[in-house]
Amino acid sequence: MTGRVTLVGGGPGAIDLLTVRAVRALADADVVLVDRLAPHEELAALAPHAEIVDVGKTPGHHAVPQREIEVMLVRYAASGAHVVRLKGGDPYVLGRGGEEVLACHAAGIPVEVVPGVTSAIAVPGAAGIPVTHREVSRLFTVVSGHAPLDDEELAHLAGLGGTIVVLMGIATLPSLVAGLARHGLPPGHPVAVVERGFSAEQRTTVGTLADIVGTAARARVASPAVVVVGEVVRLAHDGEAAAGELMARAAAMSVIA
């Protein structure tokens, strides 16, 4: 009898941010293939009948290549198992969930996707940074920092306005801020780097486009981290006076326009 696959978004790492549906899927699992940034705490208790297989990747080192993970999903499910693929964040937000779903479809394996709390919103929020705020930012863009953006992408990103959230962006931070500055964002534009969100070691490093690379280097920031570029950073780190000033400035600009 053919089994099935459930792709589960594990959220930003805190066990109590798993959804009810995610917890139910884990409780019913025969095998769990778990990523490095997925919640590991109490996983054995949440999936008491499952074989737990670590397929986590670290930056620059993929001990189990993506293609092999897809082969494992299909192989376990073809043997009749309920396979849970536990991923960090949401499976469809830079999580390669689409590739795994397609691999299951190609093999005739039933697959379900359980959404998760995405780090793109939750980790800035944990640092007190809203990705949108009335009269300050009415949009946010989520970008992969895994590889440097090309000049056309940087130009579009700088021109959109709003908040920019970069996942996996520590290694490419210098090229990102240089490109955004080159395409018109001011040197004083706020930037925050939030490391290890929702853990006891969570830390936020704040700077501007002009100085964040040096500030981050001195602070020895490291992955996993989320980079936030935008005026919303001031709302968390400069207090209510700055928030009021920002909104007054935005309102004045809208009147002029």
Helices and strands as residue ranges (DSSP letters): E 4-9, G 15-17, H 20-27, E 31-34, H 43-46, E 51-54, H 66-78, E 82-87, H 97-106, E 111-114, H 119-126, E 140-144, H 151-160, E 163-167, H 173-182, E 190-195, E 203-208, H 212-219, E 225-229, H 232-237, H 239-256
